Amino acid sequence: MYSFDTHGQCANYHLVCCLCSPGRFFAATLLKSMLAHIILSYDMKLEDNATPPRSKYRGTTILANPTAKIMFRRRIDQYAILD
């Protein structure tokens, strides 16, 4: 039986700890790996060097503006990682 302790020890490890379920551990690790790959492999900028769109506010939560357009360009293989 796994413990989903959100206010105790698991909350300190940013989704990854031994008390979490194996699925949650796998999903968190996979998302971190995907984000690292995007950051290392692509250059990103706002469309046409536009000013950043204003964030959306819902109560105490700040959300990224879903209408923002981001351009991606594959980097030249400087490091030749993962390819």
C-alpha positions as CSV (number, residue, x, y, z in Angstrom):
1,M,0.0,0.0,0.0
2,Y,1.4,3.4,-1.0
3,S,1.0,6.5,1.0
4,F,-0.1,9.7,-0.8
5,D,1.3,12.1,1.8
6,T,0.9,15.6,0.3
7,H,1.5,17.6,3.4
8,G,4.3,15.6,4.9
9,Q,7.6,14.3,3.5
10,C,6.5,14.0,-0.1
11,A,5.7,17.7,-0.4
12,N,9.4,18.4,0.2
13,Y,10.7,16.4,-2.8
14,H,8.8,18.0,-5.7
15,L,6.7,15.0,-6.8
16,V,9.6,12.5,-6.4
17,C,10.2,10.5,-3.3
18,C,10.1,6.9,-2.0
19,L,6.7,7.4,-0.4
20,C,5.0,8.2,-3.8
21,S,3.5,5.6,-6.1
22,P,5.8,4.2,-8.8
23,G,3.5,5.8,-11.4
24,R,3.9,9.3,-10.0
25,F,7.7,8.8,-9.7
26,F,7.9,7.7,-13.4
27,A,5.6,10.5,-14.6
28,A,7.6,13.2,-12.8
29,T,10.9,11.8,-14.0
30,L,9.7,11.6,-17.6
31,L,8.4,15.2,-17.6
32,K,11.7,16.5,-16.2
33,S,13.6,14.5,-18.9
34,M,11.4,15.9,-21.6
35,L,11.8,19.5,-20.4
36,A,15.6,19.1,-20.2
37,H,15.6,17.7,-23.8
38,I,13.6,20.7,-25.0
39,I,15.9,23.2,-23.2
40,L,19.1,21.6,-24.5
41,S,17.9,20.9,-28.1
42,Y,15.9,24.0,-29.0
43,D,16.2,27.8,-29.1
44,M,12.9,29.5,-28.0
45,K,11.6,33.0,-28.3
46,L,8.4,34.8,-28.5
47,E,6.9,35.3,-31.9
48,D,8.5,38.3,-33.7
49,N,10.3,39.4,-30.5
50,A,6.9,40.5,-29.2
51,T,6.5,41.8,-25.6
52,P,5.5,39.1,-23.2
53,P,1.7,38.8,-23.0
54,R,0.2,39.5,-19.6
55,S,-0.3,36.6,-17.2
56,K,-3.8,35.5,-16.2
57,Y,-4.8,35.7,-12.6
58,R,-7.3,33.4,-10.9
59,G,-7.5,34.1,-7.2
60,T,-4.0,33.6,-5.8
61,T,-2.9,31.6,-8.9
62,I,-0.9,33.1,-11.7
63,L,-1.3,31.3,-15.0
64,A,0.7,31.7,-18.2
65,N,-1.3,33.4,-21.0
66,P,-2.5,30.6,-23.3
67,T,-2.6,32.8,-26.3
68,A,1.2,33.5,-26.3
69,K,3.0,32.3,-29.4
70,I,6.4,30.7,-28.9
71,M,8.8,29.9,-31.8
72,F,11.1,26.9,-31.6
73,R,14.2,26.3,-33.6
74,R,16.3,23.2,-33.4
75,R,19.9,24.0,-32.3
76,I,22.9,23.1,-34.3
77,D,24.4,19.9,-32.7
78,Q,26.9,21.6,-30.4
79,Y,26.8,18.8,-27.9
80,A,25.3,15.9,-29.9
81,I,23.2,14.7,-27.0
82,L,20.4,12.2,-27.4
83,D,20.7,12.0,-31.2
